[in-house]
C-alpha cells in the first residue's frame, strides 16, 4: 500500500496510465465522469464521498478489508 497526497488532476491520469495498474480512492463525483469514471472502475478504485463522514468511514473499512 502506498499512501500519498495529490495536488491536481495530473496525478489521477498518471495513476490510470501506470503499468502497475494501481487502484486508488478518487472522489465519488468521478465515478460518473465520462471515460475517467470507467477507467477508475476498471482499476477497482474505491470511490469516496468526501462530503460525508459516513462515506469516509465506509472507504476506510473497504481499504482495511482489501488489505486483509
Order of alpha helices (4+ residues) and beta strands (2+ residues): alpha-alpha-alpha
